[in-house]
C-alpha cells in the first residue's frame, strides 16, 4: 500500500539522480556519434593494411620522413 505521507526523497538525491541521467544521455550521444563517424569515411586509403605484411598500403603513410645525418669523423 502506498502511504499518503510526506515525501522522503531529499533534494540532494533528486539532484544526483538528474545529473546521473544527464551524464548517461551525454555518454550515449557520444557513443552514437562514434558509431556514425566511420560510416561517413569508409575505405579511406590511409586506413588500409597490406594483407600479408600488416603494413600500411601507402608508403610512408602516417610516418614522418627520415632525414639523413652527415657526421664528421671525430679526431682523436
C-alpha positions, 0 to 999 in steps of 0.5 A: 500500500502506498502511504499518503505521507510526506515525501522522503526523497531529499533534494540532494538525491533528486539532484544526483539522480538528474545529473546521473541521467544527464551524464548517461544521455551525454555518454550515449550521444557520444557513443552514437556519434562514434558509431556514425563517424566511420560510416561517413569515411569508409575505405579511406586509403590511409586506413588500409593494411597490406594483407600479408605484411600488416603494413600500411598500403601507402608508403610512408603513410602516417610516418614522418620522413627520415632525414639523413645525418652527415657526421664528421669523423671525430679526431682523436 
